[in-house]
Amino acid sequence: MSHALMPVAEALQRVLAEARALAAETVALDDALGRVLTQDLIALRTQPPDAVSAMDGYAVRGADVAQAPVKLKLIGEGAAGHPFDGDVKAGQAARIFTGGVMPAGTDTVVIQELTARDGDTVTIEKATAKGRNVRGPGIDFTLGQPLLRKGRRLTDRDLMLAAAMNYPALSVHRRPKVAVLGTGDELVAPGSVPAAGEIVYSNGFALIAMARNEGAEINDLGIASDRVEDIAASVRRARDWGADILLTSGGASVGEHDLVQRALASEGLDLSFWRVALRPGRPMMHGRLGGMQVLGVPGNPVSSYVCAFLFLVPLIRRLSGRDDIDPVPESARLGHDLPANDERADYMRATLSTGPDGLIATPLPNQDSSLMAPLAKADCLLIRAPNAPAASSGSSCVILKLAL
């Protein structure tokens, strides 16, 4: 295999080449947020099924309240869930509350603020037009109406609608299963007291959060030591769990991903690439191990994050059945001058502010791939194309916004 650096776009194309939406499963409504429908949903009922009151007041015949004042005889009461089953005739009225079914004979609701009640007599103090304050049957939707389409990623509003359509559960693409593995003898858990040469493991927390935020099911494999046997054992755990994606972070001091690649090769990895024309993140790796896709991101925290943002997120979205898989580039203005770029695409951490011409992206002063404080401060990644010429402050640039 050539050791030439692969362009970012070609690398992403390879990652997504064989990715297909995962199989359907039926889940309860409260587990469907953010999931993608595998079939059209048609309404199983009409909403509302009957004419109902839109206000608290009195259900009447419109002809009786065309002029005011007028006195009507109160003959009953209807509330939501407790309809009045009598027949309202001329000169009569029924007390009604919001959501209550309109009694037979009525077609109008006079709001209570326009009335005065005295025992079983109600005085309508202001004329009300026929049909006012009444929601007709099917005003929202009707039985058999298609309302949510296959391929839609479900929002909170969609779940409200699906429930009203009378669906207790929905058929959606299953969640991608992502196993996350950190590697390195030097890594210790947060809360530890690191010995000389040890560092606190941090990458995995961002990677897991990112994958979970995209709707993935997570298996945190923890940290494997710098031994091929330990890494291979973790790879087998991911495979036995049924992972769709194995995400590894870090390699070994003798060469980024050397041990990870050897361990994966021992388990049958079909390597796709391992060097990308990307800063930060050049030594990123991708391959397949049976039905499991493998993404190996570098050990430097910023590199691991940027690689996951650019490659893991689109892969999870594709497997989830989504169409909107790529982060959306936006235009901004440079906050200060930048020198010419080299052969790698540069994804610089930058903050955003608003100027007279729109967004201003200002690269943070230190772009070292090990620095997490600037990454946490960043609002976006500012994209510098390979071999881009020097750019002056105020010139146009392209950014990818980071999640809040």
N, C-alpha and C positions, 0 to 999 in steps of 0.2 A: 504493500500500500504506500502511496506517495505521502511524504511528510510535508507537502506544501500546505500552507494555511488555507482552509476552506472559507469562502465568503459566508457571512451570516445567513443570507437569504437561502443559499444552497444547503447549508446545515439544517435550517428549519424545514426546508422542503423534505430532506431525508428523514427527519424526525417524524414528520406528519405523513410520509408517503403511504404507510400501511395502516395508519390509525383510522379506525372506523368507530362509529357510535356503538356503544355497548348495548347488550341485550335489554329488552324491556322487563320491568318488574312492576307489580302493583303495590302501591304504598298508600298509607293513610294520608289524608289531607295535611295533617300537621307535620308530615315528613316530606312534603312535596315542594316546599319553597326552593326556588332556584333550579329545580329539576326541569327536564325538557320532555314535553308530551310526545308520546309515540303514536297517538291517534287523535283525530278530531273529536271534540266534545260537543254534543248537541244537547240542548235543554231537555231535561226529562219532565219538565213541568212548565206551566205558564206562571209568570210573576208580574203582578199579583194575580191569583186565580179568579178573584172577584173584584168588583169596584169597592174601594175602601176610602175612608176619610183621610185627608191629608192634614187635618187640624182637629183640635179639641173644639167642640161646639154642638150644633144641633143639626141632625139630618132632616131635611124638609123637601117638599115639592117646590121646585123653582117658581112655579106659577103663584105660590102663596107668598113669596117674599119679593116679588118684582117691585112692590111698593111698600113703604114703611112710614110710620110704625104699624105693626100688625100683631095681634095676639093669637097664639097657637096653643092647642092643648097638648101637654106632654104625656105620652102614652107608654114610654119605656126607655130602655137604655141599652147601648151596645158598646162593648170595648174590644180591644184586640184579643182574639181567642174566645170571646164570649158574645157572639152576635145576637142581636135582637131578632126574634123570629116572627114578630108581628108584621102587620101590613099597615103602613102609614098612609092615611087617607087625607083628603083635602081638609085643611084647617088643623092638622095635627103635626107633631114633631116628635123625634126621638133623640134623647141625649146620646152623643157619640164621642168617642175619643180617637186620637190619632191611630191609624191602623185598623180601626174597627170596620167590619163589613157593612156596606150601606144597606139599610133595611129595604125590604120590598116597598115599592111606591115612591122612594126618595131618589133625588138626582142632584141634590145640592147640599152643601154644608155651610151654615152660617157660623162664623167663629164666635166663641163665647164672649169676646170683648164687645161685640155689637148687640148683645142681648141683655135682658134683665129677667130674672126668674122669680116667680111668686107662687110657691107650692107647685101645682101641676099645670101652671100657666107660664109660658115664656113669651116675652115681648121682643119682637125683632125690631130693633131701633133704627137700623139702616138697611136699605134695600141691597140684596145680593143677587148677582146675575146667575141664571140657571147654569148648573155644572161647575160652579166655583168650588174649590177646595176638595175636589174628588179625583182620586187616581183611578183611571179606568183599568179594567182587566187587561193584562198583557202589555201594559205601558212600558215595562222594563224589558221583558222578553217573553216569547211564546214557545209552547211545546214543539220540539223538533227543530228549533232554530239553532244553526251552528254558531257557536260563540267563541270557542277557543280552538285554535288550529294546531294540528300536528307540527312539531318543531318549535313550538313556543316555549320559551323559558319562563316558568311561572313566577309571577310577582305576588306580593301579599294581596293585591287587589284581585288577581286572578283566583286565588284561593277562596276569597269571599264569594266571587261569582260562581265558582265550581260548586261550593257548598249550597248556594241558593238554587243552582240547577239540579240539586239533589244527588250529587256524587259524594259518597263517603270516602272513596279512594280513587286513585288515578293511576293510569299506566304511563310510566316514565322510564327513561333510560336509567339503568343502574349507575350508582356512583362509581367512578374509577377508584381502584384500590391502589394506594401509593405507600410503598414501604420506604422508609428513610433511614439511611445508615451513615453514621459518622465514622471516620477511620483516623487512627493516629495514637501512638503510645503517649504522646504529650498531652492528650486531652483529659480533663477532669470535669466533673459535673459542677454546675453553679452551686455555691454554698460551701464548696471545698476550700481547703487552704492549700493552694498549689505549691508543690515542692519546686526546687530549682529545675528550670527547663520545662515545667508544665504550664499549660494555659487552660483557661476556663472555656469549655465547649459552648459555643454560641450559635454556630451556623444552623444547626438542626432546628432551633426554636423558630427562626424566621422561615425556614423552608417548610416546616410542618404547618405553621400558621398560614403561609401563602397557599399551600395545597388545600388546607381545610377551608380557607376562605373561598376557594374555587369549587367547593362542594365535594371534595374527595374524601374517601374513607382512609384513615391513616393507620399504619402500623409502625410505631417508633421502635426500630431495631437497636437503638442505643449506639454505643461506640465499640468498634472492633479494633483490636490491637494490630500493630504492624506485622502481622504474620499471615501468609497466604491462607493457611488452614483456618484461621479465625474468620477472615473475610469470606472465604468460601462457605463456611458454616452459616454465616449470616445471609449469604445469597440463597442458600438452600431454604432457610427459614422464610425468606420472602417468596420464593417459588412455591413452597408448600402451602403458604397462606393464600396463594392465588393472586399475587400482586399483578396488576396491569402495568405498573411502573415501579422500577427500583431506582431510587435516587440516592447516589452515593456522594459524600462530601469529603474531599481530601484524598491524599494518596500516601506517600511516604517521603522521607527526606532524601532518599536516593533518586527521586525523580517523580514528579507529580503523576499519580495514577499508575505507576509501574506495578506496585503490588496489587492494586485493585484490578488492573487489566489481567494480570497473571491469574488471580483468583477467579475472575469471571471466565477467562479462557479455559481454565480447568473444569468449569461447569458447562462449557459449550457455547460461550458467547460468539455471536456473529457480529464482529466489530464493523461499524459503519464509518466512523471518523473519530479522531481524537485531538485534532488541532484546528482551531477556528480563528479567522482573522478578526479578532475581537479583543478590545481592551475595555474593562478587565474581563478575563476569562479565556485566554488563549488555549489552555490545556483541557478544554471541555471534551467529554467523550460521549459517544452514543453507540448503541448496538442493540441487538435482540438476543434474548435467551429463551428459546421456545416462544410461548405466547406473551412473554414479559418484555416490555421495552426497558432499556437501561439508560439512564442519564447519569453521567459522572461529572459533577461540577468541582471546580478547584477548591482547595482548602482555605484560601484567603477569603475572609467573610464577604467583602464587597463583590469579589468575583463570583462566589457561590450565589449570592443574591441576584446579581444581574443575569447570570446564566439561567437561573430558575425563572426569573421574570420573563426572559425572552424565549425560553424553550419549554419549560415545564408547564407554564400557564396555558399556552396554546394547545399543548398536547392533552392536558386534562379537559379543556373545553371541547376539543374535537371528540374525545372519547365520551364525553357527557352528552353529545348530540347537538351541541351548539353550532351556529353558523358564524357568530361573531367571535372568532377565536384569537385574532391578533390584537395586541394593544393598539389603540388608535393614535397615530401621530397628529400633533397639533403644531401650528406655527407660533413663533414668538420672535422677540428681538433680543439680540445679544446684549448682556449687561456690561461686558468689557471685551477688549480685544483678545483674539486667540491666535496662536501661531499656526503654521501649516501642520497638517496631520501626516502620519506615516502610512504604511500599507494596511494597518488594521482599523476597522471601524471603532470609533471611540464613543463610549456611552458615559458621558461625564455627569457627575452628580451636581445638580444646580438647584438654586432656590428661585422661586417665582415671585414677582411683584407686578403691579399694574401701572402701566405708563399711559401717556396720551394716545398711543397707537396700539394699545392692547398689552398682552403679556410680555414681561421682560424676564429672560432666563439668565441668571448670573451664576457661572460655575463657581463652586466652592474652591477655596484657595489651594487645598491639598487633595489631590486625586489618587493618593496611594491606595491600593486595593486592600490594604489591611485595616483601614481606618473606619470604624463603625460609627463614631460620633458624627462625622460629616454625612454619612449615609442616612442616619436618623434625621438629620436636619434637612435633607434634600426633599424638594417637592417633585422633582422630575429627573429624568435622564435626558441630557442634551446630546443629540446624535451628531457626531462628526463623521462624515463619509471617509472611506479610505482615500488617502492622498488629497484631502481637501486643502485648498489654498488658505493662507492666512485670512482671518475675518476680523472686521473692525466692529467696535461697539456700535449698536444700533442696527446692524445688518440682520437680515432674516435668518432664522435657524429653525430646526425641527426638534420637538421634544416629545417624550412619552411621560405623561403624568403618572406619578406613583400613587398608590392607594393611600387614603387618609388613615 
